[in-house]
Amino acid sequence: MKAFVDEELCIGCGLCCTYCDEVFRLNEDGKSEAYKDVNENNLIKVQEAIDNCPVSAISMEE
């Protein structure tokens, strides 16, 4: 599975990185990016990041 961050929506709050730094990081523009794939070990944390993103900028697909 893969997580995606819409950089147009992202406000760079870093909340997703707090939930799952195994998948998300802030890029040089201060926006979040998903730099690794989602796996069974981090799926719950990625879903928490999706559910708690204040601007709903994160999605995931198989």
C-alpha positions in Angstrom: 0.0 0.0 0.0 1.0 3.6 -0.6 0.2 6.8 1.2 -0.1 10.1 -0.6 0.0 13.7 0.6 -1.6 16.4 -1.4 1.0 19.2 -1.2 -1.6 21.7 -2.3 -3.6 21.0 0.9 -0.8 20.3 3.3 -0.1 23.1 5.8 3.2 21.5 7.1 2.0 21.0 10.6 4.0 17.7 10.9 1.2 15.9 12.7 1.5 12.9 10.3 5.2 12.7 11.1 4.3 12.5 14.8 2.0 9.7 14.2 4.2 7.7 11.8 7.7 9.0 11.0 8.4 5.6 9.4 6.3 6.8 6.4 6.0 10.6 6.6 8.6 13.3 6.7 8.6 17.1 6.0 10.4 17.9 2.7 12.6 20.9 2.0 9.5 23.0 1.2 8.1 22.3 4.7 5.3 20.1 3.3 4.7 16.5 4.3 5.6 13.6 2.0 5.2 9.9 2.2 8.7 8.6 1.6 8.1 4.9 2.3 5.4 2.4 1.6 2.7 1.4 4.1 3.0 -2.1 5.5 1.2 -4.3 8.1 3.6 -3.0 10.8 2.7 0.7 10.3 -0.8 0.5 8.8 -2.6 1.6 12.0 -0.3 4.5 12.5 -0.7 5.7 8.9 -4.5 5.4 9.3 -4.3 7.6 12.5 -2.3 10.2 10.5 -5.0 10.1 7.8 -7.8 10.4 10.4 -6.1 13.3 12.3 -4.8 15.4 9.4 -6.4 18.8 10.0 -6.8 19.5 6.3 -7.5 16.0 5.1 -4.4 16.0 2.8 -3.4 12.4 3.2 -4.9 9.4 1.4 -3.9 5.7 1.0 -4.4 3.2 -1.8 -3.4 -0.4 -2.4 
